[in-house]
Amino acid sequence: MGQQIAFIIGLAAVHVFANKLRKLSAVPRSAWLSWAGGISVAYVFIHVFPALSEAHQTINDHGLLAILEHNAYIVALIGLAAFYGLEQVATRHSQPYQHGVKTNFRKLEGVFWIHVGSFSLYNALIGYLLVYRDNHFPDVVFFFLAMSAHFLVNDHGLVRHHRERYLARGRWVLASAVVVGWLVGVIVEVTEAFVSLLYAFVAGGLVLNVLKEELPEDRRSRFWPFAVGVAGCTVLLIFAEP
């Protein structure tokens, strides 16, 4: 329990203090941000994708959604599509001016809360899933490091969309969400199959959120820091996991 508390505080602190790293908002993209993106991408390919296979088997063994041949992957796809849709809404409507016309303040505020609300759910699920990694110390450490890097990248994207609103309120909401999710996980125990479904949904969101922040051309990402992050995380996951 003690290590979980430390990890959950650490994850919340990423959102609270990420704005202190002013160089993260630089163009071309900060080397640290590209490095963090590399870690997140490696975690997706080396850990998340194989874990989806295990989640699929667990769901089948418990008869949950067994009627669907690719249940875990379908849930992951739903998670990816849901976050893609929310990202499109935020991208189109979060700018103060569009086509020379000033965007309605109430509309900007509404889009901000939709965006922050979706990431709050995402963070809460990640905090919840942390509870189920307590018995596997290397796994929980890798989960913490990968999610910290991932939160850093997400934070940068949210600042880009909603700078003043996010720094004033949004980061505190997201920091609180991951703690609340963890507390719910401690109090409410669910079946292994249901945890696998949650993991699959989060995995889909993780894939989308990692790739949308690191790959677009307008991010002007740095390849070598990205490659170092990918290689370092891959080596750790391959040789240090049980």
C-alpha positions in Angstrom: 0.0 0.0 0.0 2.8 2.4 0.8 4.4 2.1 -2.6 1.0 2.6 -4.2 0.5 5.9 -2.3 3.9 7.1 -3.4 3.2 6.2 -7.1 -0.2 7.8 -7.1 1.1 11.0 -5.6 3.8 11.0 -8.2 1.3 10.6 -11.1 -0.8 13.4 -9.8 2.3 15.6 -9.3 3.1 15.3 -13.1 0.0 17.3 -13.9 0.5 19.8 -11.1 4.1 20.7 -11.9 4.5 19.9 -15.6 3.9 23.6 -16.5 7.1 24.5 -14.5 9.1 22.8 -17.3 8.9 25.8 -19.6 11.1 24.3 -22.3 8.4 21.7 -23.0 6.4 24.2 -24.9 9.3 25.1 -27.2 9.3 24.6 -31.0 11.0 22.5 -32.2 9.7 20.1 -29.7 11.6 19.7 -26.5 14.0 16.8 -26.4 12.5 15.7 -23.1 9.0 15.6 -24.5 10.1 13.5 -27.5 12.0 11.2 -25.0 8.8 10.9 -23.0 6.9 10.2 -26.1 9.4 7.4 -27.0 8.9 5.8 -23.6 5.1 5.8 -24.1 5.3 4.4 -27.6 7.6 1.6 -26.5 5.3 0.8 -23.5 2.4 0.5 -25.9 4.1 -1.9 -28.3 6.1 -4.1 -25.8 3.7 -4.2 -22.9 0.2 -3.0 -23.8 -0.3 -5.0 -27.0 0.8 -8.4 -25.4 -1.3 -7.5 -22.3 -4.4 -7.1 -24.5 -3.9 -10.7 -25.6 -3.9 -11.8 -21.9 -7.0 -9.6 -21.3 -8.7 -11.3 -24.2 -8.1 -14.7 -22.7 -9.2 -13.6 -19.2 -12.5 -12.2 -20.6 -13.1 -15.4 -22.5 -12.4 -17.6 -19.5 -15.1 -15.8 -17.5 -17.6 -15.8 -20.3 -17.8 -12.0 -20.3 -18.5 -10.8 -23.9 -17.5 -14.3 -25.0 -20.0 -13.9 -27.9 -17.5 -11.5 -29.4 -14.5 -13.3 -30.9 -12.1 -10.3 -30.4 -13.7 -8.8 -27.3 -10.7 -7.1 -25.7 -9.5 -5.7 -29.0 -13.0 -4.4 -29.8 -13.1 -2.6 -26.4 -9.6 -1.2 -27.1 -10.8 0.0 -30.5 -13.8 1.7 -28.8 -11.4 3.5 -26.4 -9.3 4.7 -29.3 -12.3 5.9 -31.3 -13.8 7.6 -28.3 -10.7 9.6 -27.6 -10.2 10.4 -31.2 -13.7 11.9 -31.4 -13.1 14.0 -28.3 -9.8 15.2 -29.7 -11.4 16.2 -33.0 -14.0 18.2 -31.1 -11.3 19.9 -29.0 -9.1 20.7 -32.1 -11.9 22.2 -34.1 -13.5 24.3 -31.3 -10.8 25.2 -28.8 -9.3 28.2 -30.7 -10.5 31.7 -29.8 -10.7 32.6 -33.5 -11.8 30.3 -36.4 -11.9 31.5 -40.0 -11.6 35.1 -38.7 -14.7 34.8 -36.5 -14.4 34.9 -32.7 -15.6 31.7 -31.0 -18.3 32.1 -28.4 -16.8 32.1 -24.8 -19.5 29.7 -23.5 -18.6 27.3 -26.4 -14.9 27.4 -25.5 -15.7 26.7 -21.9 -17.9 23.8 -22.8 -15.3 22.2 -25.1 -12.7 22.7 -22.3 -14.8 20.8 -19.8 -15.6 18.0 -22.4 -11.9 17.6 -23.0 -10.9 17.8 -19.4 -13.8 15.5 -18.4 -12.7 12.8 -20.8 -9.2 12.9 -19.6 -10.4 12.9 -16.0 -12.2 9.6 -16.7 -9.0 8.3 -18.4 -6.8 9.3 -15.5 -9.3 7.8 -13.0 -9.2 4.5 -14.8 -5.4 4.6 -14.8 -5.4 5.3 -11.1 -7.9 2.4 -10.6 -5.7 0.0 -12.6 -2.7 0.9 -10.5 -4.3 -1.0 -7.6 -4.1 -4.3 -9.5 -0.4 -4.1 -10.0 0.6 -4.0 -6.3 1.7 -7.7 -6.2 4.1 -7.3 -9.2 6.7 -4.8 -8.2 8.6 -4.5 -11.6 5.2 -4.2 -13.4 4.0 -1.4 -11.2 7.3 0.5 -11.5 7.1 0.3 -15.3 3.5 1.3 -15.3 4.3 4.3 -13.1 7.2 5.4 -15.3 5.3 4.9 -18.5 2.2 6.7 -17.3 4.3 9.6 -15.9 5.8 10.1 -19.3 2.4 9.7 -20.9 0.8 12.3 -18.6 3.6 14.7 -19.4 2.9 14.4 -23.1 -0.9 14.7 -22.5 -0.4 17.7 -20.3 1.5 19.5 -23.1 -1.3 18.8 -25.5 -4.0 20.1 -23.2 -2.0 23.3 -22.6 -1.8 23.8 -26.3 -5.6 23.6 -26.6 -6.7 25.4 -23.4 -3.7 27.2 -22.0 -5.2 29.6 -19.4 -8.2 27.4 -18.5 -6.0 24.3 -18.2 -3.3 25.9 -16.0 -5.9 27.5 -13.7 -8.3 24.6 -13.3 -7.8 21.7 -15.6 -4.5 20.4 -14.2 -5.9 20.2 -10.7 -8.9 18.3 -11.9 -6.7 15.7 -13.7 -4.4 15.4 -10.7 -7.4 14.8 -8.5 -9.0 12.3 -10.9 -6.0 9.9 -10.8 -6.1 9.9 -7.0 -9.9 9.4 -6.9 -9.6 6.5 -9.3 -7.0 4.9 -7.1 -9.2 5.4 -4.0 -12.2 3.8 -5.8 -9.9 0.9 -6.7 -8.9 0.4 -3.1 -12.5 0.5 -1.9 -14.3 -1.3 -4.7 -13.1 -4.7 -5.7 -14.2 -6.2 -9.1 -13.6 -9.4 -11.0 -10.4 -10.0 -13.0 -12.5 -10.0 -16.2 -13.9 -6.6 -15.5 -10.4 -5.2 -14.8 -9.3 -6.7 -18.2 -12.2 -4.8 -19.9 -11.1 -1.5 -18.2 -7.5 -2.2 -19.2 -8.5 -2.8 -22.8 -10.5 0.5 -22.9 -7.5 2.4 -21.4 -5.1 0.7 -23.8 -7.1 2.0 -26.8 -7.0 5.6 -25.4 -3.3 5.2 -24.6 -2.4 4.2 -28.2 -4.4 7.1 -29.6 -3.1 9.7 -27.2 0.6 8.6 -27.6 0.6 8.6 -31.4 -1.5 11.8 -31.8 1.0 13.8 -29.7 4.3 12.4 -31.1 3.7 11.8 -34.8 2.0 14.8 -36.4 4.4 16.9 -38.5 3.4 20.2 -36.8 4.8 18.9 -33.5 8.4 19.0 -35.0 9.4 16.1 -32.8 13.1 15.2 -32.3 13.9 11.8 -33.6 17.0 10.9 -31.5 15.5 11.7 -28.1 12.4 9.8 -29.2 14.6 6.8 -30.3 16.5 6.8 -27.0 13.2 6.7 -25.1 12.0 3.8 -27.3 15.2 1.9 -27.0 15.7 2.4 -23.2 12.1 1.5 -22.3 12.2 -1.5 -24.6 15.4 -2.9 -23.0 14.0 -2.4 -19.5 10.7 -4.1 -20.4 12.4 -7.1 -22.1 15.1 -7.8 -19.6 13.7 -6.6 -16.3 10.1 -7.9 -16.4 9.6 -11.3 -14.7 
